[in-house]
């Protein structure tokens, strides 16, 4: 019986030490991870809103949007997250919108797990760039308003639907020609 008690005590000590090391490593690395995520968010917002040099996070009716501002504090546009189900999983996007003009200003894919060489082409400028200047009144129909990636219609459709669904919600909050 004494041998069993020793094994239990040793395992208990090893478990406690492992837990302490894990907690310490989390405490050390988590602030850096959060800082990198914030930096990535800022970069994506500034990328989809031309002329913006800084951003301001705004909550409106339970929806988070990011107002892009220039150096003088002038509003340049709105960025908002969008997501949809692709062929291999969730596709997360950041979309830029100018309520004054009622047009999209940019789209960036934040994360996706689509098939390399096919669906992964949704990250390329040749695909995302076609959304720049699109009117909020467009239908966003693949093969009609938006050119699909050959062999990756599901991925192309997922991006297009995600943008349209989220954009419709944002336009309700920030109508075309309205103040933002």
C-alpha positions, 0 to 999 in steps of 0.5 A: 500500500505504501508504494501506491501512496508514493505513486499517487503523491508523485503523480499529484506533484507532477500534475500540480507542477505541470498545471503551474507551468501551463498557467505561467506560460499562458499569463506570459503569452496571452497579452502578446497574443491579444496585442497581435490580434488587435494589430491584425484587426487594425491592419485589416480595417485600414486595408479595407477603408482607403484613406483611413489611418486609424480606427474607432470601434463602435457598438450599435444595436449589438453589432460591432463596426469599425469607423475608419478615420484619417489623420484629421479625424474625418470619417472615411468609411465603415468596416465590419466583420462577415462570415460564412460557411465555405467548402471546408469550414468558416470563412471570416472576412473584413468588409469596408463600406462607404455609406456616403456613396453606398459602395463597398471599399474593400474586402479582406479574408481574415481566415479560411480553411478552403482547399489549397489551389482552389478555394484558397484563391478567395484570398487573392486580389483578383477575387477580393478586388472585384467587390471594390466599388460594388453598390449596396443595391447589387444582388451579389449573385455569383456568375452574374454580379461576381466572377466565381473562382473556377472549380471553387464555386462553393467558396466564391458563393460563401464569400458573396453570401457572407458579404451580402447578408452582413451588408444588408444588416449594416445598411439598416444601421448606416443607410446610404447617404446617411451620417456615420 
